[in-house]
Amino acid sequence: MRVDIITIFPDACHGYLDASIVGRARRRGLIEIALHDPRAWAGGRHRTVDDRPYGGGPGMVLMAPPIAGCIDHVKTLSPTPRLLMTSPQGRRLDQPWVRELARDAHLIILCGHYEGIDERIVELYQPELFSIGDLVISGGELAAMVLTDAVTRLQPGALGNEQSAASDSFSHEGGAFDHPCFAPPREFRGVAVPEALVSGDHARIARWREDQRQERTNRPR
């Protein structure tokens, strides 16, 4: 799988993409991830990618020409690119959609910033808009990292143990949450590990975990 991220702040992404599960998957060749700065397609000595909005108002808008040039280039990197864009108006990202996206060969993620991206990019390229929740963050880079991490986890071999992904929250039947987890020591500050987990009875452990999954899933969020 290939993921190309279009952002005017690539340095904000390097650390996360080089660390932990995503970094290991990249180094093992399980997923290819690249960052692209639209400034490379901007004209002028200062490589400007933003300007004041028509009609006035606060903030700056990412201009269409450098964004379009970057998209046009990245789309040539595979025969089947799928373009997504971070947006508060977008479809809420969830695990079923992540599973679908993880099966694609090539994702392009366009990160919004400032007041947004020139609307002509949306009209001309028809990207799939996605959101990570009804909240305001400074740019689409964090949302892009969330999506990239989520699809990386589902690549074969990325977790080392395929059962790990299968036991994650929202991966169970009906979208259930995962069960609580405990590690040594057996008691910490007066709170002990549940007896079922140290019983050695695998059937009892399985029942306890399933009961906990159901209880957590049915609990109001």
Steps between C-alpha positions, in 0.01 A plus 500: 500500500610857430392814689593847374433792733478852359581758767665838531645383832677170424735544796199467730448144373848348478534406867176306519550322168847384604395365841334192645277279284487734200876547496566126527252423224670753272845361570379148428347606170143420605380850414652791307429848636619825344450867587457769233522875557292707252762774527697304240224593252467863612640783292705796606808538713311440823308192384176641640216251541239714679329836459215710636149374416289671237219693667710577805496342841756359741777254429667369188394249234718240328510598133386266223801502261768348730252253649384391155856463374587279796188285458563458129852376572405260778215350296754384242676279756253213458222395264231499771537800735220578745491863613380597846497840669477598865192711568259564790221442247630154415377153581593396852790257487416164657642150503277351224606780265864460605480129412371596156772760445770260619423277202577777250836495328555876510356772724571870460417713805470875450542696824301817546644793696421859600148598390497217249584411141374687194161341428593448136724212610191323634300578186773388261634191678197380700702366796331286762471722808566349842501622858627355828229670706300814565788707632737765372873431458767717343544296185424176323837346579375340824200353320729369226718331763191336652390357167850392402555324832162326479555358151859403579389284792286296262778420254600132524797462733492858633417394855699179499200322653192514278278414797591836651313696232210258515460563874508881481199708592243520215648186341267264686159398377261791535782751544561417866769661710798294612520349849712651783867400510731440796875436536728422798506568788200299614405772749565874471399758760243268645340408168538136397483338159156333455505145627379356170815617320735321740289185532674314218155396374497603133125458461440715808740766368324503163159538669628781723645689205184462294286619794727802542484582129122496511484703820732767360315512169160541665623768741397853393797692362 
